[in-house]
Amino acid sequence: MHFRHMRSRRLRIGANAFSHRQLSAIRALRVFVRKADSVTLMTTDRRVTQQRLDGWKSIARYLARTCRTVQRWQAEYGLPVHRLGGDKGPIFAYAKELDDWMRNRGRHLTADPAETAGPVLLHTPQAHEEPVFRNEVPDHSLTPGPGKARAEELVTLAQRMWVTLSSNNIRLIARLFREAVDLDPFNIEAWVGLSQTLLVEGLLGKLRVTVAYPAAKAALDRALEIDAGRREAKCLTAWYQMLSTREWQGARQGFEEALMHRPRTSRALVGRALLHAAEGRLQDASGVLKEALKQYPFSFPAKAFHCWIEYLRGEHAHVLNQVAEAKSSGEFGRLFNAVEALASIQIEPPKAHIERLEAMVADSPQHDVLKGALGYAYAAAGQEQRAREILEDLTRFDAHEKENEPYAIALVLIGLNQRQEAVKRLEQCYREGSLWSLGFRSDPILASLRSDPHYLLFMSRASYPAACGVPGGLFAS
């Protein structure tokens, strides 16, 4: 009785808002009859069947995405999803509306300037969420045609931009790859590109490696799920083996196999060069990077890594010249700045390199390695109080519990002659897979530690590769 009373009251309220003729027209025009997965729209002169999808799982399955992805799209981008009976009612959507939205979505998003701001990460929940096709054979036909086409366009654009990769455009490249995998989760080139970009962001210091590597691994795993035999994915597996799991032999074989099929691929050339650095074969590493730069003269990572290798080789004056040339041609980056700081400490008198480092830190106050190098320089020059202030700043957690670069902290501790604590930070750096850890065997700024028992113990336990064809000795894996 109460329900019928309320229903009668609602009809009376509606009747007050419309004339009798208008209400009759509305009733005649639309009568919805719900079926299992569809709604039949009945009009006075025709019947049109429109597919209806009930619940987040049905919508996710139709779009070949995860539930979390479609929920994010609805919240951030206005995916056309409806609710019955208010904000907390059951979810449903119409297939035609979803298709229309997917067809126009890429154009709308790329026109939004907010899409290019800030760093790009795979959201942690998304990186580990279960796909909606968990127990099924993935059906690539589920991805709407317009989504596939737009994803291919984004991947092509990102790959073209990669040829001129720089510190300024790497985040945009990551965003393009990320948008592509949102549109087509079966596009292996998008997953490979995203994984590679995140790895490079970690190596170059754009992201902390503790954030970049797990995200890169998640993207790589998706690529391998699609096609485990794809050469690009296998080459990235070699990168992950080198940087994270320290499977040196597997990494060496992966790079060699990639170069056997494509001798000039920059991904494998740069990987092989960094592997040579870990082996202690610095001249070979430098030669491989020079070869890569001949093939790809605009490769920002290859130039930055080459500067770092030259620093490890002790070519400090050459490094400062290389960095100056790069900056004069408009190439900037955290690794360039860090290597400049480290080389200046080795070759310039204290007053000169302290002035240089102070100016660099003033320009880049969030650059941990620059601050660590300045702290080292202060301590070496007898300005211990200033060095301790930098150490306190580097070891203080910020409001987001973000830990700073352990290599930077180790530099200050070395300057203050706190060797045992410095070795602990180097161990942390090694565990995380930082670029700096690949050069511990040769890094000039670590020279004072090479006779320290704590450092010797750490290096005896650490896994470093033997040079191919050379006995491994103390540091062999």
Secondary structure, 3 states (H helix, E strand, C coil): CHHHHHHHHHHHHHHHHCCHHHHHHHHHHCEEEECCCEEEEECCCCEEEEEEEECHHHHHHHHCCCHHHHHHHHHHHCCCCEECCCCCCCEEEEHHHHHHHHHHHHHHHHCCHHHHCCCCCCCHHHHHCCCCCCCCCCCHHHCCHHHHHHHHHHHHHHHHHHCCCCCCCHHHHHHHHHHHHHHCCCCHHHHHHHHHHHHHHHHCCCCCHHHHHHHHHHHHHHHHHHCCCCHHHHHHHHHHHHHHHCCHHHHHHHHHHHHHHCCCCHHHHHHHHHHHHHHCCHHHHHHHHHHHHHHCCCCHHHHHHHHHHHHHHCCHHHHHHHHHHHHHCCCCCHHHHHHHHHHHHHHCCHHHHHHHHHHHHHHCCCCHHHHHHHHHHHHHCCCHHHHHHHHHHHHCCCCCCCCCCHHHHHHHHHHCCCHHHHHHHHHHHHHHCCHHHHHCCCCHHHHHHCCCHHHHHHHHHCCCCCCCCCCCHHHCC
